[in-house]
Amino acid sequence: MGVYFINPNASQSFIYVFTGMHLIHIFAGLLLIINTLWRSYKNVPQAKNLFGMEMSGIFWHFVDIIWIYLYVFLLLNQY
């Protein structure tokens, strides 16, 4: 008997897709925040620092909106 990493049922396999996308977005967001923090300690013009902070904020708000949408979508479609 083999080990199945992805379930043959497509609807149940989406948990792997959601988890993978979640991990990718968390990793990308953390890299973005670390880069913004690192640039704030360097001698970079304030306009570039503010741009990086704004992009970090937009990214995290976008991820929040996507996860709220997915939660509601999955909650309403569970039957």
CYANA upper distance limits for C-alpha pairs under 8 A (distance plus 0.5 A):
  6 ILE  CA     13 SER  CA      6.32
  6 ILE  CA     16 TYR  CA      7.82
  7 ASN  CA     12 GLN  CA      6.91
  7 ASN  CA     13 SER  CA      5.72
  8 PRO  CA     13 SER  CA      7.72
  9 ASN  CA     13 SER  CA      6.76
 10 ALA  CA     14 PHE  CA      7.22
 13 SER  CA     17 VAL  CA      7.55
 14 PHE  CA     18 PHE  CA      6.55
 15 ILE  CA     19 THR  CA      6.48
 16 TYR  CA     20 GLY  CA      6.48
 17 VAL  CA     21 MET  CA      6.59
 18 PHE  CA     22 HIS  CA      6.49
 19 THR  CA     23 LEU  CA      6.71
 20 GLY  CA     24 ILE  CA      6.74
 21 MET  CA     25 HIS  CA      6.64
 22 HIS  CA     26 ILE  CA      6.64
 23 LEU  CA     27 PHE  CA      6.55
 24 ILE  CA     28 ALA  CA      6.58
 25 HIS  CA     29 GLY  CA      6.45
 25 HIS  CA     63 VAL  CA      8.04
 26 ILE  CA     30 LEU  CA      6.56
 27 PHE  CA     31 LEU  CA      6.69
 28 ALA  CA     32 LEU  CA      6.66
 29 GLY  CA     33 ILE  CA      6.65
 29 GLY  CA     56 SER  CA      7.74
 29 GLY  CA     59 PHE  CA      7.63
 29 GLY  CA     60 TRP  CA      7.49
 30 LEU  CA     34 ILE  CA      6.52
 31 LEU  CA     35 ASN  CA      6.49
 32 LEU  CA     36 THR  CA      6.65
 32 LEU  CA     56 SER  CA      6.76
 33 ILE  CA     37 LEU  CA      6.60
 33 ILE  CA     53 MET  CA      8.44
 33 ILE  CA     56 SER  CA      6.76
 34 ILE  CA     38 TRP  CA      6.50
 35 ASN  CA     39 ARG  CA      6.60
 36 THR  CA     40 SER  CA      6.71
 36 THR  CA     49 ASN  CA      7.46
 36 THR  CA     52 GLY  CA      6.17
 36 THR  CA     53 MET  CA      6.80
 36 THR  CA     56 SER  CA      8.21
 37 LEU  CA     41 TYR  CA      7.30
 38 TRP  CA     42 LYS  CA      7.20
 39 ARG  CA     43 ASN  CA      8.14
 39 ARG  CA     44 VAL  CA      7.08
 39 ARG  CA     49 ASN  CA      7.22
 40 SER  CA     44 VAL  CA      7.58
 40 SER  CA     49 ASN  CA      6.58
 44 VAL  CA     48 LYS  CA      7.30
 44 VAL  CA     49 ASN  CA      7.37
 45 PRO  CA     49 ASN  CA      7.14
 46 GLN  CA     50 LEU  CA      6.58
 47 ALA  CA     51 PHE  CA      6.67
 48 LYS  CA     52 GLY  CA      6.77
 49 ASN  CA     53 MET  CA      6.77
 50 LEU  CA     54 GLU  CA      6.54
 51 PHE  CA     55 MET  CA      6.67
 52 GLY  CA     56 SER  CA      6.66
 53 MET  CA     57 GLY  CA      6.72
 54 GLU  CA     58 ILE  CA      6.66
 55 MET  CA     59 PHE  CA      6.54
 56 SER  CA     60 TRP  CA      6.82
 57 GLY  CA     61 HIS  CA      6.64
 58 ILE  CA     62 PHE  CA      6.54
 59 PHE  CA     63 VAL  CA      6.79
 60 TRP  CA     64 ASP  CA      6.64
 61 HIS  CA     65 ILE  CA      6.70
 62 PHE  CA     66 ILE  CA      6.73
 63 VAL  CA     67 TRP  CA      6.71
 64 ASP  CA     68 ILE  CA      6.71
 65 ILE  CA     69 TYR  CA      6.64
 66 ILE  CA     70 LEU  CA      6.64
 67 TRP  CA     71 TYR  CA      6.53
 68 ILE  CA     72 VAL  CA      6.75
 69 TYR  CA     73 PHE  CA      6.45
 70 LEU  CA     74 LEU  CA      6.44
 71 TYR  CA     75 LEU  CA      6.44
 72 VAL  CA     76 LEU  CA      6.56
 73 PHE  CA     77 ASN  CA      6.65
 74 LEU  CA     78 GLN  CA      6.51
